[in-house]
Amino acid sequence: MNDIVTELLNKIFAILAIGAVGISIILIILKFSIKNSALLRNIYELINTNFMTFAWALATLATIGSLYYSEISGFLPCTFCWYERIAMYPLVLIIGIGIYKKNREIWMYSLPFSIIGLGISIYHYQLQIFPDQNSVSCSTEASCSGSWIMEFGFVTMPFMALSTFLLISVLLLVPNIEFNKGKSALKKKSK
């Protein structure tokens, strides 16, 4: 039974990971394109209003997924998987507290975790793409260059983590950065 559910989840999470990368790209494009279209402004406003809820939902789904894979499916996490978890799990609490307290500024505390997790995930994913590298952090129990999952020929667990950290980072950044005459600046919110 677990094998059937795991295979189904592999496909679902792989599709969601690919979708997360696509949505990240679309949100970045929307940031620069909203001036002339009412529809784009409405989509952007939806994101701007609910960015913390979306980021929290992603972090929660990633946390539940990683726990399912290790505790139910029996996939032994490697060292970099643990580092990615260390960056992801606090996001559920930090963003959740921000939502509960209605504090939109919590993105500043969440973003470092997301950016660090993104960097770790990129490195981990490239270790799987180019497995002949030596990595000092990998253990003999669980290889960092090995893969429990390979969907569509390129989606692995580190790719799933990468796409999740990417979308969370974009969700946290895009509504909170303004671009004025070629210069970017963080939005200063009045209290």
Secondary structure, 3 states (H helix, E strand, C coil): CHHHHHHHHHHHHHHHHHHHHHHHHHHHHHHHHCCCCHHHHHHHHHHHHHHHHHHHHHHHHHHHHHHHHHHCCCCCCCHHHHHHHHHHHHHHHHHHHHHHHCCHHHHHHHHHHHHHHHHHHHHHHHHHHCCCCCCCCCCCCCCCCCCCCCECCCECHHHHHHHHHHHHHHHHHHHHEEEECCEEEECCCCC
